[in-house]
């Protein structure tokens, strides 16, 4: 089996994450930068953006999420929500993934024939960069899970980290040391997902 396929199989959602990480913040940051830069984008748009949060900044993000969810969650359910958020806060860091929207608009204007497709292609590019980063972190020995608390945290995140107005938050990739195994993964039958013709 190829090393690439092995990496894909090892990329799982790890929710019990800690801070027993051997890589330095600089090494992790370079890994994320290299992965995003080398992830393909339609028309070489390079629209994915990433903000890496460590330490107090990482904890601040999850405080923002908790504060945003409190008025939206029934009081009796909020302790479970707090426990879930605490799990993310206990991790080592978070990558915020954004879509840079001006590039998408410019391409729509330049290539009118494909204008309707560029927003979808930008989302695909963001997904590729996110999945590749997740896989790269896994290959480096870290665990991760992907969250989507946008748009309820968008304004607070933009204010806290001076995010440009043309960066649209798409996801939050939480990472850290693996403190427990991932759950078993089930797959649909191949005949439900694939077709091959000759």
Buried (B, 14 or more C-beta within 10 A) or exposed (E): EEEEEEBBEEBBEBBBBBBEBEBEEEEBBEBBEEBBEEBEBBBEBBBBBBBBBBEEBBBBBBBBBBEBBEEEBEEEEBEEBBEBBEBBBBBBBBBBBBBBBEBBBEBBEEEEEEBEBBBEBBBBBBBBBBBBBBBBBBBBEBBBBBBEBBEBBBEBBBEBBEBEEBBBBBBBBBBBBBBEEBEEEEEEEEEEEEEEEE
